[in-house]
Amino acid sequence: MNKKILLKSVSLFIGVSLLISACGGAQPAEDQGGPMQEIGEGEGQVDIIAWAGYIERGDTDPAFDWVTDFESETGCKVNVKVAATSDEMVSLMNEGGFDLVTASGDASLRLISGGKVQEINTDLVPRWNTVDSRLQNAAWHTVDGKHYGVPYQWGSNVLMYNSEAFGDSPPTSWEVVFKEMTLPDGQSNEGRVQAFDGPIYVADAALYLKHAQPELGIEDPYALTRVQFNAALELLREQRKIVGRYWHDAFVQMDDFKNEGVVASSSWPFQVNLLQFEGEPIASVIPVEGATGWADTTMMHIDAPHPNCAYKWLDHSVNPKLQGDLAAWFGSVPVVLEACSGNELLGDQGCTTNGLDNFDKIWFWKTPVADCGVGEECVPYHEWVTNFIAVIGGR
């Protein structure tokens, strides 16, 4: 993995236009006549909105290049617009002019319900059947049996900790970052823990409460009734008293663990792997409560200007070499399991290192909606945004 990669952050200051799905269920836009039925000659280019590091052509490191061969084979030049947050991706897709976006689960349902992405004809993606069957019909890109994207990569949000601070008693619960306590090194955790800087982090609090307060009846940390949501907010307010920083920059977080005395936080395998590679006393765990995580999907704009090149990229995006190389670069897990063996950059243990075996412990990000199917109305995403801002602001 390369230090120059920039990972995801979540913006707290977003416009009302980004919250289009906040008040209802994730229903697709009005039928536009169905998906494409055949791929024609390429238009000469494809324009993609992507996370930094997701589409590499060897400019940063020559070993990581899955664009050049695609351009040579198809004649479709790849243009990439890097987005730093899910909300920025939604905004750019609302503006239009792009073909594809590598959307995370906290954006994909908003794009579907907002009518900004089109149904995908998986018959036009020859490698579709090689995609992990657990992801082919995932709820964050499949609505009413229709697919609105092709899975790309996934990863888990782990509990990263300093092994010297915890000694022979490593943490087993998310409680260590939510409640004030004395750690095995004899010091309080106050000011020594971090929390993720984004509204979707409310789900992490809800997941902890699902186990710590079963009487709340939380079944899905993204489908919270008013009572459940308020309980999660109260926990986050309590947590604020001990949080040293709300993190969104992976490298700032790594520096905090190395130089600022931080000993426990939610994190990604990327940070864990790199800190261990540097010889730092770092370990990670999926706690007893499980963990949240992200699964990204390449989705096609409803008015994609270069649909033929876009479909060609969709198939290219799930070829085993690209999948393995990307996982090695990003610290993620391929959606094509064939990529987990025989890849020189990833290595035969790379998928395990990046969290492959944690799949069943993960609650993948998805957009909270009011019509959540639990028998009563749930708190929609726009309220997650405004309330999380209030919490970290001390209100």
C-alpha positions in Angstrom: 0.0 0.0 0.0 1.1 3.5 -0.7 1.1 6.4 1.7 0.1 8.9 -0.9 -3.4 7.5 -1.2 -6.1 9.8 0.2 -9.0 8.0 1.9 -12.5 8.9 2.5 -13.8 11.7 4.7 -17.3 12.8 5.4 -18.3 16.4 5.2 -20.5 17.9 7.9 -21.5 21.0 5.9 -23.7 19.9 3.1 -26.6 21.5 1.2 -30.3 20.5 1.5 -30.1 19.3 -2.1 -28.0 16.3 -0.9 -30.8 15.1 1.3 -33.3 14.2 -1.4 -34.1 10.7 0.0 -34.3 11.7 3.6 -38.0 11.7 4.0 -39.0 8.5 2.3 -38.0 5.1 1.2 -35.4 4.3 -1.4 -37.6 4.0 -4.4 -36.2 4.2 -7.9 -37.0 7.0 -10.2 -39.8 6.7 -12.7 -39.2 4.0 -15.3 -37.0 5.4 -18.1 -37.7 2.5 -20.5 -35.4 -0.1 -18.9 -31.7 -0.6 -19.0 -29.5 -0.7 -22.2 -29.9 -3.9 -24.2 -26.6 -3.9 -26.2 -23.2 -2.2 -26.1 -22.2 -0.3 -29.2 -19.0 1.3 -30.4 -17.2 3.3 -27.7 -17.6 7.1 -27.6 -13.9 7.7 -27.0 -14.0 8.5 -23.3 -15.7 7.8 -20.0 -16.0 10.3 -17.1 -15.9 8.8 -13.6 -16.4 10.3 -10.1 -14.3 8.3 -7.7 -12.6 8.1 -4.3 -9.0 9.1 -4.4 -6.9 6.1 -5.2 -9.7 4.1 -6.7 -8.8 4.6 -10.3 -5.0 4.5 -10.9 -3.0 4.8 -14.1 0.5 4.5 -12.6 1.2 8.2 -12.1 1.8 7.8 -8.3 3.3 4.3 -8.5 3.9 2.5 -11.8 3.0 -0.8 -10.2 -0.6 0.3 -9.8 -2.2 0.9 -13.1 -5.5 -0.5 -14.2 -6.4 2.3 -16.7 -3.8 2.2 -19.4 -4.7 -1.3 -20.6 -8.4 -0.5 -20.6 -7.8 2.6 -22.7 -5.6 0.6 -25.2 -8.2 -2.2 -25.5 -11.3 -0.1 -25.8 -10.2 3.3 -27.1 -12.1 4.9 -24.2 -10.0 7.5 -22.4 -10.7 7.5 -18.7 -11.2 10.9 -17.0 -11.5 10.9 -13.2 -13.0 13.5 -11.0 -11.9 12.8 -7.4 -14.5 13.4 -4.7 -13.6 13.6 -1.0 -17.0 12.7 0.5 -20.2 10.8 -0.3 -22.1 14.1 -0.2 -19.8 15.6 -2.8 -20.4 12.6 -5.0 -24.2 13.1 -4.7 -23.8 16.8 -5.5 -21.7 16.1 -8.6 -24.1 13.5 -9.8 -27.0 16.0 -9.3 -25.1 18.4 -11.5 -24.7 15.8 -14.3 -22.2 15.4 -17.1 -20.6 12.3 -15.6 -20.9 8.6 -16.6 -20.1 6.7 -13.5 -19.5 7.1 -9.7 -18.0 4.8 -7.1 -20.7 5.3 -4.5 -20.6 4.1 -0.9 -23.7 2.7 0.7 -24.5 6.0 2.4 -24.9 7.7 -1.0 -26.1 4.9 -3.3 -29.8 4.8 -2.2 -29.9 8.6 -2.4 -28.8 8.4 -6.0 -31.4 5.7 -6.8 -34.3 7.5 -5.1 -33.2 10.8 -6.6 -33.4 9.3 -10.1 -29.7 10.1 -10.8 -28.6 6.5 -11.7 -29.9 4.0 -14.2 -30.7 0.3 -13.9 -27.8 -1.9 -15.0 -28.3 -4.7 -17.4 -26.0 -7.3 -15.8 -26.1 -9.4 -19.0 -24.0 -6.7 -20.6 -21.4 -7.2 -17.8 -19.8 -10.6 -18.8 -17.9 -10.8 -15.5 -21.0 -10.2 -13.3 -21.2 -13.9 -12.3 -17.7 -13.7 -10.8 -18.8 -11.1 -8.3 -19.1 -12.4 -4.7 -22.7 -13.7 -4.5 -23.1 -12.0 -1.1 -22.8 -8.6 -2.9 -24.7 -9.2 -6.1 -28.1 -8.4 -4.6 -27.0 -6.1 -1.8 -29.7 -3.7 -0.6 -27.6 -0.6 -1.2 -27.7 -1.0 -5.0 -30.6 -3.4 -5.6 -34.2 -2.1 -5.4 -37.3 -4.1 -6.4 -35.0 -6.8 -7.9 -33.3 -4.2 -10.2 -29.5 -3.6 -10.0 -28.3 0.0 -10.1 -24.6 -0.7 -10.1 -21.7 -3.1 -10.0 -19.9 -3.8 -6.7 -16.4 -2.5 -6.6 -14.7 -3.0 -3.2 -15.6 -3.2 0.5 -14.0 -2.9 3.9 -14.8 -2.9 7.6 -14.5 -0.2 10.3 -12.3 -1.9 12.9 -11.4 -1.0 16.5 -7.8 0.0 16.2 -5.8 0.1 19.5 -2.3 0.5 20.9 -1.2 -2.9 22.1 1.2 -1.5 24.7 -1.6 0.5 26.4 -3.8 -2.6 26.6 -1.1 -5.2 27.3 -2.6 -8.6 28.1 -6.2 -7.2 28.1 -7.0 -6.1 24.6 -10.4 -4.5 24.1 -13.3 -6.6 23.1 -16.1 -4.0 23.0 -16.7 -0.6 21.4 -17.4 0.5 25.0 -13.8 1.6 25.2 -14.4 4.5 22.9 -17.9 5.4 24.2 -17.6 5.4 28.0 -15.0 6.9 30.3 -12.9 4.1 31.9 -9.4 3.3 33.3 -7.4 1.3 30.7 -5.1 -1.6 31.5 -2.1 0.9 31.5 -3.7 2.5 34.6 -4.7 5.7 32.8 -8.1 7.1 31.8 -9.2 6.9 28.2 -10.3 10.5 28.3 -8.7 12.4 25.5 -7.0 9.3 24.2 -9.8 7.9 22.0 -11.3 9.2 18.7 -14.5 8.9 16.8 -15.3 9.1 13.1 -16.2 12.5 11.8 -19.4 11.9 9.9 -23.2 11.6 10.5 -23.1 7.9 9.5 -21.2 7.4 12.8 -24.6 7.5 14.6 -24.9 3.9 13.4 -21.8 2.9 15.3 -23.4 4.2 18.5 -26.6 2.4 17.6 -24.8 -0.8 17.0 -23.1 -0.6 20.4 -26.5 0.1 22.0 -28.1 -2.9 20.2 -26.0 -5.1 22.5 -25.6 -2.9 25.6 -29.3 -1.9 25.9 -31.3 -4.7 24.2 -34.5 -3.2 25.7 -34.3 -0.5 23.0 -35.1 -3.1 20.4 -32.6 -2.0 17.8 -32.5 -4.4 15.0 -30.8 -2.4 12.3 -28.4 0.5 13.2 -29.5 2.4 10.1 -33.2 2.0 10.8 -33.8 3.9 14.1 -37.1 4.9 15.7 -37.2 8.2 17.4 -36.5 6.7 20.8 -33.6 4.6 19.5 -32.1 7.6 17.7 -32.3 9.8 20.8 -30.6 7.1 22.8 -27.8 7.0 20.2 -27.4 10.8 20.4 -27.2 10.7 24.2 -24.4 8.1 23.9 -22.6 10.3 21.4 -22.9 13.3 23.8 -21.4 11.2 26.5 -18.7 10.1 24.2 -17.9 13.7 23.2 -16.5 14.3 26.8 -13.7 11.8 26.2 -13.0 12.2 22.4 -9.7 13.9 21.7 -10.4 14.3 18.0 -13.1 13.4 15.4 -11.1 11.9 12.6 -11.6 11.9 8.9 -8.1 12.0 7.5 -6.4 8.6 7.7 -2.9 10.1 7.9 -3.7 12.6 10.7 -5.2 9.7 12.6 -2.0 7.6 12.2 0.1 10.5 13.4 -2.2 10.9 16.4 -1.6 7.2 17.3 2.2 7.6 16.8 2.7 11.0 18.4 -0.3 12.3 20.3 -1.1 9.5 22.7 -4.3 8.2 21.1 -4.8 4.5 22.0 -8.2 3.5 20.6 -10.5 4.5 17.8 -12.7 3.3 15.0 -10.5 3.0 11.9 -9.9 1.2 8.6 -7.6 -1.8 7.9 -5.5 0.7 5.8 -4.3 2.5 8.9 -3.8 -0.6 10.9 -1.8 -2.3 8.1 0.4 0.7 7.5 1.1 1.4 11.2 2.0 -2.2 11.7 4.3 -2.1 8.6 6.0 0.9 10.2 6.6 -1.1 13.4 4.1 0.6 15.6 2.5 -1.3 18.5 -0.9 -1.4 16.8 -3.5 -4.1 16.6 -7.2 -4.3 15.7 -10.3 -6.2 16.4 -14.0 -6.6 15.4 -15.6 -6.2 18.8 -18.3 -8.5 20.1 -21.0 -6.1 18.9 -19.8 -6.4 15.3 -18.9 -3.4 13.2 -20.1 -1.0 10.5 -18.4 -1.0 7.2 -18.6 0.3 3.6 -19.3 -1.4 0.3 -18.8 0.7 -2.8 -20.7 0.3 -6.1 -19.9 1.7 -9.5 -23.2 3.3 -10.6 -24.1 4.8 -14.0 -25.7 8.3 -14.4 -29.3 8.3 -15.8 -28.0 10.6 -18.6 -24.5 9.2 -19.0 -23.0 10.9 -22.1 -20.8 7.9 -22.9 -22.9 4.8 -22.0 -21.0 2.4 -24.2 -17.6 3.2 -22.7 -19.3 3.2 -19.3 -20.5 -0.4 -19.7 -17.0 -1.4 -21.0 -15.5 0.1 -17.8 -18.1 -1.7 -15.6 -16.9 -5.1 -16.9 -13.3 -4.0 -16.6 -13.8 -2.9 -13.0 -14.4 -6.5 -11.9 -11.5 -8.3 -13.6 -9.4 -10.2 -11.1 -6.2 -8.3 -11.6 -7.7 -4.9 -11.2 -9.6 -6.1 -8.1 -6.5 -7.6 -6.5 -4.2 -4.6 -7.3 -6.8 -2.1 -6.0 -7.2 -4.1 -2.8 -3.5 -4.0 -2.3 -3.4 -0.2 -2.9 -6.4 0.8 -0.9 -6.4 -1.7 1.9 -9.8 -3.0 1.0 -11.4 -6.4 0.0 -12.1 -7.4 -3.6 -15.6 -8.1 -4.7 -14.2 -10.9 -6.9 -12.8 -13.6 -4.7 -10.7 -15.0 -7.4 -8.5 -11.9 -6.9 -7.5 -13.1 -3.4 -5.0 -15.6 -4.8 -2.2 -15.3 -7.2 -2.0 -11.5 -7.2 1.6 -10.3 -6.9 0.8 -7.0 -5.2 -1.9 -8.3 -2.8 -0.3 -11.6 -1.9 -2.2 -14.7 -0.9 -2.9 -13.4 2.6 -3.9 -9.9 1.5 -7.6 -10.4 1.6 -7.5 -12.0 5.0 -5.3 -9.1 6.2 -7.8 -6.6 4.9 -10.7 -8.2 6.6 -12.2 -10.8 4.2 -13.3 -13.1 7.1 -15.2 -10.3 8.8 -18.0 -10.0 6.2 -20.7 -11.6 8.4 -19.9 -9.3 11.3 -20.3 -6.1 9.3 -23.3 -3.8 9.0 -22.6 -2.0 5.8 -23.4 1.7 5.4 -26.7 2.5 3.9 -28.8 5.7 3.8 -31.2 6.0 6.7 -34.8 6.7 5.4 -38.1 7.4 7.1 -39.9 4.4 5.5 -37.7 1.8 7.0 -40.0 -1.2 7.3 -39.9 -1.6 11.1 -43.6 -0.8 11.7 -43.1 2.8 12.5 -41.4 5.8 11.0 -37.6 6.0 11.3 -35.4 9.0 11.6 -34.3 10.1 8.1 -30.8 11.0 7.1 -31.1 14.7 7.2 -31.8 14.5 10.9 -28.7 12.4 11.3 -26.7 15.2 9.7 -28.1 18.1 11.7 -28.0 16.3 15.0 -24.5 14.9 14.6 -23.3 18.5 13.8 -25.0 19.6 17.0 -23.3 16.8 19.1 -19.8 17.5 18.0 -20.5 21.2 18.5 -21.4 20.5 22.1 -25.2 20.8 21.9 
